[in-house]
Amino acid sequence: MESIRVTSKGSVVKTISVVLILITVFLSAVKLIDLDFVKFFERLDNAPAVIGRMMAIDVSVIPAGLLAMVTSLSLAFFTLVVAVFISLMLSFLAASNITPNRYLAAFIKGFFAIIRSVPSLVWGLMVIASLGFGYTSGFIAILLHAVAYLTKTFTGSIEEAGTDIIEAMRSTGASWFKIIFHGLLPLCITYFFAWITVQFEAGVAESIGLGIIGVGGIGLLLTKAIGAYNYAQATTIIIMICLMMLVLEFSMTRLKNKIKFGES
């Protein structure tokens, strides 16, 4: 009885090659990281004592934590608003189907690819070294990453809209601005809003992370509690951060569904 090959010999060889490459990369990563499991298990005995000290709540830090939490949210929201306006302008210049100059589009994409490749924490350290500690440094660090992320996602959404509507409006004599405001923007606004909500959540997380290095907000409050070995305050602040991020996650999801599907 003659057997019928379902997959070609070439595809089998490619699959095996990919698996071998992934295994090689994994083993190389393990070797480079040089995990010391012996030391890990030796110090594992300290974990119950540390966890025991953290099993406490200090309600006295809640008022200061709420104020710091509002500060972190305000920083993230203000940065987001500025980033959205900048990204909207840049994305229509960078999108290949509507850009007035393809070299300008390539420059914008390449420039913000470099910005995205550097973590916001690194940008924060660089800005703090230049401007000092404070909310201005945090604003600039988060803004750089937010503009880079939103410009990329907005540009992708615009390019996915295709060229049909652009060509149709051009045939009627519509200008570049009219194509954007009356054609592409209404078509992409739902996708834009989805990306904006994602960036807002990321911006809040970044504002907390930058607070740890001295920008301010609830991250700075957590750093002070940890530095003073005040485990009860640290636990309380961590719980507050977790609750804030959970509420933010559910709120953003509900808002996205309401706009996209018209849910009440």
N, C-alpha and C positions, 0 to 999 in steps of 0.2 A: 504494500500500500504506500503510495507516494505521499510524503508529507509536504505541506505548504508552509513556507516561511512567512510568518506574520510581519516581522520586522527585518529590515535589510541588514546585511553584515556590517555595513558602514555605521548604521545607527547604534548597533550593539557596541562596536569599538569606541564610538564617541561617548556612549554612556559609561563604559568602563573607564575610559580616560578621564572623564569629569569626576567620577567617584574617586579615582586614585589621586587626582590633583587636590580634591577637597580633603582627603585623608592626609596628604602630605602637608597641606597648609595648616590643618588642625594640629598635627604633631609638631610642626615648626613653631606654631604659636605657643603651645604648651612648653616647648623647650625655651623659647625666648622669655616667657613670663617667669619661668623658674619658680613655680609654686612650692612653698615649703610646707608640706602637709604635716611633717613631724612637729614643727613649731606650732602649727595651728592646733593640733590635738593636745600639745603640752599646755598651751594657754587656754584651752577650752574650759579648764576647771575654774577660771576666773569669771566665766560668763554668768553663772548663777548669782554670784555676789553683786555684779554690776546690774543685772536685770532686777535683782531684789531691791537695790537702791533706787532704781527707776520706777518701781511699782508704787509711786506716790504722786499725789496731785497737790499743787500749790495754787489755790484759788486767788491768792493776792496778786498774782501776775496777770490775771485775766484782763483787767481794765487796760493795763499797758499793752497787753497782747492784742486786744481789739483795736486800739489806736494804731499800733504798728501794722496790723493787718490792713486797716483802711488805707494807711500810707502806701503799702506795697501795691494794693489794688489800684489806687489813684495813679501811682507811677506807671503801672502797666497800661491803664486805660488811656492816660494822656499820651503816652508813647505810641499806642496803637492808633489813635486818631491822627496824629501827625504822620505816622508811617503809611496809613491808608491813602491819604491825599498824595503823598510823594510817589507811592507805588502805582497808583492809578495813572498818573502822568507818565511814569517811566515804562509801564507795561505796554501801553499802546504804541510807544516808540520802539519797544523791543520785539513786539509780536511780528512774525515774518509776513503775515497776511495783510497787515495794515501799516507797517512801518514806512515812513517817508524815505528812509535811507537804510539799506541793508547793512552798511558798515557801522552805522550808529547802533543798530540792533545787535550786531555781533559784539560791539564794545560793551554795551549795557549788560548783556548776558554774561560775558567773560568777567567783567568787573565784579558783578555780584556773586558769581561763582566763587571768586577768590574770597569775598567777604564771608560767604556761607561756610567756607572751608575752615575758618578760624572760629572756635567756640566763643560764645558771648562772654564767658568768664575771662577768657584771655583778652578780649577787647576791653572788658572792664578793668583789668589790671593795667593795661596800657593807658587807658584814659585816666585812671586814678593817678598813675605815675606822672601824667602831664598836668591834670587839673586839680588833683587832690581828692580827698574823700568828700562825699556828699551826693545829693540826688541828681545834680547836673551830670556827674560822671556816669551814674546809673542810667539816666535818660539817654545819653549819647550811645552807651554800649548796647542797650536794648534796641534803640532805634536802628542802629546799623544792621543788626541781625534781623529785625522785623521787616525793614525795607527790602533786604536781600531775599528773605523768604517770600514775602507777599508779591514782590516783583516777579519772581520765578513762577509762583502759582497762578497769579493773574495772567501772566503772559501765556502760560499753558492753556488756560481756559479760553482766552481770546483766540489762540491758534486752533483749538478744537472746534471753534464755531465755524471754521471753514471760510471759503471765499464766495459762496453763493450770494449771501446777503450783501456783501461788499460790492460784488460786480453788479448786482441788481440796482443798488443805490447809485453807483457810479454811472450807470446807463441813464439814470434820470437827471444827472448833472449835480448830484449832492456833493458837497464839499467834504474834506477829510474830517472836519469837526462834526458835521451833521451825520456822517456815517458812524462816528463813535457814539455820539449822544443819542441818536434816534435809532441806530441799528444794533451795534455791538453791546453797548452798555445795558439796555433792557434785556438782551439775550443772555448776558453773562452775570447779571447782578445776583442771581441766586447762588451761583457757584462762588462768586466773590465773597458773599456773606458767609458761606460755609468755611472758606479759608480764613476769614477774619476771626471767626469764633475760635478756630484752632489756634491761631496766632495769639489771641488774647489769653487763652489758657497757658500757652508756652511763655508768654510775656510775664504772667504772674509768677510762674515757676522760676523764670530767670531773675525777676526782681527779688525773689526770696534768696536765690543763690548768690546774687550780687550783694545782697545785704550781709551775707556771711563774711565778705571781704571788706566790709566797711561802708557800703553805700547807704544803708539805713533800712528802716522797715522791720518787719518781723524776723527777717534773717539775722539782722544785727542783734536783736534781742535774744535770739536763740544762741548766737555765738557767745554773748556775755554770760548767759546761764551755764553753758558748757565750760567756759573758761573759769568760772567760779566754782565748778564742780557741784553746782546746784541741780542735782538730778531731778528733783521734784518739779522745779520750774521748767527744766528742759523737756520733761515728759509732757507737762501741760501745754507748752508751746507747740510741740510736735503734734499733739492731738488736735490743737486748734488749726494748725496748718492742714492736717489731713481732712478735717471737717470742711474747711474752706474750699479745698480742691474738689472734694466730693460734691458740695453744693454747686460749685462753679461748673463741674462736669455735667451734672443733671440739668442745670439751668440752660447751659449752652445747647445741649442736645434737644431740650424741649423747644427752645427758641428756633433752632434750625428746622425742626419738624413742623413747627407752626408756620414758618415762612414758606417752606418747600411744599408741604402738603395741605396747609390751611387748617391744621388741627387746632382745636380750641383748648 
